[in-house]
Amino acid sequence: MCDVVISEVSAAGPNGASDEFVELYNAGPAAVSLAGWKLQYRSATGGSYQTLDTFSLGTTIPPKGYYLVASGTAG
């Protein structure tokens, strides 16, 4: 079972696409590896997904911790 949830999303702030973010939260008691996970976008009218980020080996969220992807930059 995975305890990672999307805790917050901003799909276009005052500066448009350069002001977007997704915040993930690990609600579980153990660290969760994000290795191989993908953050994807699909417009309301689009038929296919665009991969914005693929998380690399070693990317983890600690227990009760957060992970932020902002304007295409993970961290």
C-alpha positions in Angstrom: 0.0 0.0 0.0 1.2 3.5 -0.8 0.5 6.4 1.4 1.5 9.2 -1.0 -1.2 11.7 -1.9 -1.3 15.0 -3.8 -1.5 17.6 -1.0 -1.6 20.7 -3.2 -1.7 21.8 -6.8 -1.3 25.1 -8.6 -2.1 24.7 -12.3 -1.3 28.3 -13.3 -0.4 31.1 -11.0 -0.1 34.8 -11.7 2.9 34.1 -13.9 1.2 31.4 -16.0 2.9 28.1 -16.7 6.1 29.2 -15.0 4.2 29.5 -11.7 2.9 25.9 -11.4 3.6 23.3 -8.8 2.5 19.9 -7.4 3.2 18.9 -3.8 3.2 15.3 -2.7 2.8 14.1 0.9 3.7 10.8 2.4 1.2 10.1 5.1 2.8 6.7 6.0 5.2 5.5 8.6 8.0 4.6 6.2 9.9 6.4 3.4 8.5 5.9 -0.1 10.6 5.7 -3.2 9.4 7.7 -6.2 12.0 6.1 -8.5 10.3 5.6 -11.9 7.2 7.6 -11.0 6.1 10.1 -13.6 4.4 13.5 -13.3 2.2 13.9 -16.4 -0.1 16.5 -17.9 -3.1 16.2 -20.2 -5.2 19.1 -21.2 -9.0 18.9 -20.9 -9.2 18.5 -24.7 -6.0 16.5 -25.2 -5.9 12.8 -26.0 -2.4 12.0 -24.9 -0.3 12.6 -21.8 2.9 14.7 -21.7 5.5 13.6 -19.2 6.7 16.6 -17.2 9.1 14.8 -14.9 10.3 11.2 -14.3 11.7 10.8 -10.8 15.2 9.3 -10.7 16.6 6.5 -8.5 17.1 7.7 -5.0 14.2 10.1 -5.0 12.2 9.4 -1.8 9.7 11.1 0.5 10.4 10.6 4.2 7.6 9.5 6.5 5.2 12.4 7.1 7.3 14.4 4.6 6.6 16.4 1.5 8.1 16.5 -2.0 7.6 19.6 -4.3 7.7 19.7 -8.1 7.7 23.4 -9.2 7.6 24.6 -12.8 9.3 21.4 -14.0 11.9 21.3 -11.3 11.8 18.5 -8.7 13.0 18.9 -5.2 
